[in-house]
Amino acid sequence: MAYIPGSGVVSAGVADLVADVVNRYTGLADASPGMVALEAHLVRWLADVFGLPASGGGILTTGGSMAALSALVAARHTQLGEDFADGTVYVSDQAHASIAKAARIVGFPARAIRIVPSDADARLDLAALRQMIADDRSDGRRPAVVVGTAGTTNLGVLDPLPEIADLAVEEGLWFHVDAAYGGFFQLTERGRALLTGIERADSIVLDAHKGLFLPFGTGCLLVRDVATLQESHAGDEAHYLQDLAVRDLPSFGDLSPELTRDFRGLRLWLPLHLHGVGAFRDALDEKLDLAQHAYDVLASDPNLEVLARPQLTVLGFHAATDDDTRRIIAEVDAEGRAFLSSTLVDGRYVGRICILNHRTDVSRVDEALDAIRRHAAAAG
Ligand SMILES: *Cc1c(COP(=O)(O)O)cnc(C)c1O
């Protein structure tokens, strides 16, 4: 329950065994049209799940960071062209570090990343964002991209996506949603309600190695208009590939920095077909329930303070002092049964629980909660 836990479903391992043994080349459509079609249909299904239009598309990546990189390449190319040094990218102070890292790799100067404060609920502060955009315009900068996080790494909080989408339209910005942790809750009814507004994004980052319990190395980038990805990533004509005529299928090599790549599609396709989407929905619903259960148990403990009722499956808690909280985490972890981590919220040391492994059931959660309460009682 530390950081954002991974899982690893067995059927995905079987899919990888098959994919690795047949070893088909999915960088270009013509080399393996069947496998490319399978992966392209899967990406299309994901675009539908997130309400993107027919122009939408995307690519399976190794993870959220690589997906963010390609999203920013597409956004930069579309919004700013080749001379982009005066462009600006707005992220909240709760955004994942992968965004600033991607912006740096993409070539933005450090001053291009504009950190917007978050409000008392740890959500991006819209009034502050508006003011920063106005100030930047009057300073001669070109506001280009606004990032909303759908499930922050710190506390699993969602930024106000519909309001950010409105602002992006008003200001002519690219609207990027980092849903690496929270995105797949879209499969549940509660998650879908929380994620309202994501369907208006220009680009969305998802991590199937988080929310779909798949092995590490399984991320996804979805874009509203696949042409933006193609135009910003496709290389010049490569004569050594001229025998591979273009078919009515995407060439993944034109949509990301990679040409040769592992065949990631089967790793999603097989588990989804074998277990059914409903199995994933049920598991995600169970995690949402478990986070509420953890909140109820810890909030009723007089030795503990819980920061907020979780929106998704992360909650932060605090004992009487920072030192007590730090000691509780260290003692729980030292028992070797539950593994928790911590973060800083408004300068305070906060214990953190993130429930996302598909094997984490109520008995595991109760065991962890008991340990936290036991050590909190000893500290108090
Ligand atoms: C995990 C995470 C990332 C980074 O994804 P990787 O798959 O680790 O590269 C980005 N944003 C958020 C919100 C995350 O939780």
The ligand as an SDF file (V2000), in Angstrom:
LIG
                    3D

 15 15  0  0  0  0  0  0  0  0999 V2000
    2.7430    6.8590  -11.8250 C   0  0  0  0  0  0  0  0  0  0  0  0
    2.3730    8.2130  -12.2910 C   0  0  0  0  0  0  0  0  0  0  0  0
    3.0540    8.8050  -13.3600 C   0  0  0  0  0  0  0  0  0  0  0  0
    4.2920    8.1930  -13.9860 C   0  0  0  0  0  0  0  0  0  0  0  0
    4.0050    7.0260  -14.6540 O   0  0  0  0  0  0  0  0  0  0  0  0
    5.1450    5.9050  -14.8970 P   0  0  0  0  0  0  0  0  0  0  0  0
    4.3550    4.7750  -15.4400 O   0  0  0  0  0  0  0  0  0  0  0  0
    5.7440    5.6180  -13.5620 O   0  0  0  0  0  0  0  0  0  0  0  0
    6.1280    6.4470  -15.8390 O   0  0  0  0  0  0  0  0  0  0  0  0
    2.5920   10.0230  -13.8190 C   0  0  0  0  0  0  0  0  0  0  0  0
    1.5500   10.6330  -13.2530 N   0  0  0  0  0  0  0  0  0  0  0  0
    0.8710   10.0990  -12.2100 C   0  0  0  0  0  0  0  0  0  0  0  0
   -0.2850   10.8270  -11.6350 C   0  0  0  0  0  0  0  0  0  0  0  0
    1.2740    8.8710  -11.6930 C   0  0  0  0  0  0  0  0  0  0  0  0
    0.6090    8.3490  -10.6610 O   0  0  0  0  0  0  0  0  0  0  0  0
  1  2  1  0
  2  3  1  0
  2 14  2  0
  3  4  1  0
  3 10  2  0
  4  5  1  0
  5  6  1  0
  6  7  2  0
  6  8  1  0
  6  9  1  0
 10 11  1  0
 11 12  2  0
 12 13  1  0
 12 14  1  0
 14 15  1  0
M  END
$$$$
